[in-house]
Amino acid sequence: MTNKLCTLLFILVLIPLFSISQEIEITGKVLDANKQPLEFVNAMAFSKDSTFLKGTVTDADGAFKLNSPKTSTSYIKLQSLGLKEVFRTIDTIDSSNQLGTITMQNDDLMLDEVVVTAEKPLIERRSDRLIVNVSNSILATGSNGIEILERSPGLFIEDNGISLRGRTGVNVQINGRQQRLSASELNNYLQSIPSSQIEKIEIINNPSAAFDAEGSAGVVNIILKRDGNIGTNGSVNASYGQGVYHRTSEGLSLNHRNSKTSLYLGLNHNFDQRFNNLFTTRRFAENGEVVSTFDQDSKSLTPTHSYLANIGIGQGIGERSYIGADITTNWSNANQDANGNSLILDDNNNPSGSFMTETDSKNNSFNIATNTNFKTDFKDDKGNFIFNADFATYTTEANQKFITDIIDNGNESTEILTGEIDGSLDLFVLKADLNLTNNRIGNVSFGLKSSFVTNDSDLDYFDVVNGNTTPNDIYTNDFEYNENINAAYVNWKLSKDKWTYQFGLRTEHTNIEGNQIDGDVSFDRDYVQLFPSLFLEYKPSEKNTFGFNASRRINRPDYNQLNPIRNFVDITTSRVGNPELVPEIASNLEFIYNYDNWLDFSFSYSNTSDRILPVLIQDDENQSTSVQLVNIDDYNYLGLNASVTLKPVKSLTSRWDLEFFYNEFLGVVNGFDLNEKGSAFRIRSYNTYKFSNGWSSELNGFYQPLYNFGISSFEPRWKIDFGIQKSVLKNKGKIKFAITDIFWRYYPRGFTDFGNINEDFRSVRDTRVATLSFSYNFGNNKVKVKKNEGGAQEEKRRT
């Protein structure tokens, strides 16, 4: 299978070499009103129906050379910020294709208008996705990636991952590359990315076949900043935040770009002190009667230094091809200091004992990801070919120490458990996409992809008794995991009259091997799945749009979830993997209506078989509890979403999102029948107001009432955020002040009453933070060119 796939990839690489151009070379020189050469002017070729064909920019002498399809070119447009546009039709070009000298006049009014209208709204609706322009958010200042996602429409941060519109199983990407990380590792990684480096977030509920089938709830793509301005430019930023503890962030980015070459360098440091105070009341019963209660209070503080570096280079080849490469590296060190006090009460609610656990954990991680890409455009705007190769490696080293003092019926004792963790993961991905456009039958895309994952996780536990260290064979674990996924897809799209049709089919062959070296647990899985997708859009008028889409998607358990390793919180609480997990399969339907880009409605239904659900598994005899993922039979979701964007006055923009959903969980958990049903809603509000003299403000709100999820129920959560911003230094600098969760009511709290589990919990986190930040842009920021989007769409997530 692998040999055949490599052969097909090689054939696709050769396809663009047979494309022969039929183009004309158009030249000219551009001067200003004072007869001085104008640099960085956009020179663009268009067809008769105003379809963009080719583009370039003038050099330091004001000269440009543009190669455009001979049969399609109708006219040339010259455009630059603050200057009146100039048009030249094809019949004004002389026989040698020379436009000659062209003078462009100043247009001060146009310059003012561009400054006002060029700023993107905070939230944009596209036909297939929702876009959050993070760089335009005042409240994003001083935040990290996970906090930005939590403030985005439809997204919610669960303990076991990220949910979209009430459904977990989200494929998280960064710059179009899948992040193959476990929920905890992904959270740690996203927390290391400062908001100053995030340009926007794309939220895609039902991706086409061109995307990986991974992600039963959809795709979230985080786009990091890449400046598209011609010339040399950059930015610096710094912030200081104060909650219960302080946090800081500093960053620098440098760009150099001309019509052929682009260079980028980004450096960032983020310091965060992650604080959590967990209160738990856990009851153990026999024959339906409570025999003991654990009243627990655990505090943890994790000072974390994170460093992010990215370097990229791109080079144009001829007029139609582009090759690029980039390296992204992230490393962090986190030192957790935690202590937990547990009071044990008897059946009469009287104290009968206690234990206190002190935890000292040091965690160092290092990630590096490389990408090389090649793109070529076919002649006469007939499509393109894109090839990507990605390699990434992730390493983790951690040391843990648990010291537990126990008082039981007046007897005192101490238990010491230490752990050493070494983990490594290597990922290699090849991906090729062939896109054919402007065909009579519509646009057709083909693609092939192969990914290879190798993981080794080694955990050694030791008991320390009277100063003597002995291996703990019960908890020690060495787990190896290998995965290979081969995929192929075809996607067809046609727009005709008022209708747009799109159909895709993706097939994926998955081969997984897992082996617990120190135990007798292993598995070997080999399966092929088909994933069709259908999209319909009807636009009866300019303001009304109706849509329907359907897709079948998969959510595979990551290697951490399959690994039967046990991670301890204290001597009575742990997290353990489940090697019996199988992938969940989701069938999704959605109906959409949009009116004039300010009113959105969507009605969606999803059925997920073998739903992966986080649950508590309680051992009443040993009075211990573990958090584990299990498969349940079915999960049904019914959702109604409404969004409205209002502008009651010119300077005020107000967006309101209402999400109403109904959940149904059916199956068996730890021998108990699960039949939980319930409904809930979430409401979000985003409000921005622009004052005069460079001042602007932002006020956001969120509310969620009591709702049920799986075997647990969550109490109401709400928050109000406020921020204000001032542009300084000729609009190149910005000073921002923001405070999130002003009334400190956003932390999770709830209860579980299912089977033999009866527990209340409250997790107080550092969600109320006041942040002051400064950013400054320097260098050229006037003339932009089209950026290469790349082609490795989904790479690294489920490790």
Buried (B, 14 or more C-beta within 10 A) or exposed (E): EEEEBEEBBEEBEEEBEEBEBEBBEBBBBBBBEEEEBBBBBBBBBBBEEEEEBBBBBBBEEBBBBBBBBBEBBBBBBBBBBBBEEBEBEBEEBEEEBEBEEBEBEEBEEBEEEEEEEEEEBBBBBEEBBBBBBBBBBBBBBBBBBBBBBBBBBBBBBBEBBBBBBBBBBBBBBBBBBBBBBBBBBBBBBBBBBBBBBBBBBBBBBBBBBBBBBBBBBBBBBBBBBBBEBBBBBBBBBBBBBBBBBEBBBBBBBBBBBBBEEBBBBBBBBBBBBBBBBBBBBBBBBEEEEBEBBBBBBBBBBBBBBBBBBBBBBBEBEEBBBBBBBBEBBBBBBBBBEBBBBBBBBEBEEEEBBBBBBBBBBEBBBBBBBBBBBBBBBBBBBBBBBBBBBBBBBBBBBBBBBBBBBBBEEEEEEEBBBBBBBBBBBBBBBBBBBBBBBEEEEBBBBBBBBBBBBBBBBBBBBBBBEEEEEEEBEEBBBBBBBBBBBBBBBBBBBBEEEEEBBBBBBBBBBBBBBBBBEBBEBEBEBEEEBEBEBBBBBEBEEEEEBBBEBBBBBBBBBBBBBBBBBBBBBBBBBBBBBBBEBBBBBBBBBBBBBBEEEBBBBBBBBBBBBBBBBBBBBBEBEEBBBBBBBBBBEEBBBBBBBBBBBEEEEEEEBBBBBBBBBBBBBBBEBBEEEBEBEBEBBBBBBBBBBBEEEBEBBBBBBBBBEEBBBBBBBBBEBBBBBBBBBBBEEEEBBBBBBBBBBEEBBBBBBBBBEBBBBBBBBBBBBBBBBBBBBBBBBBBBBEBBBEEBEBBBBBBBBBB
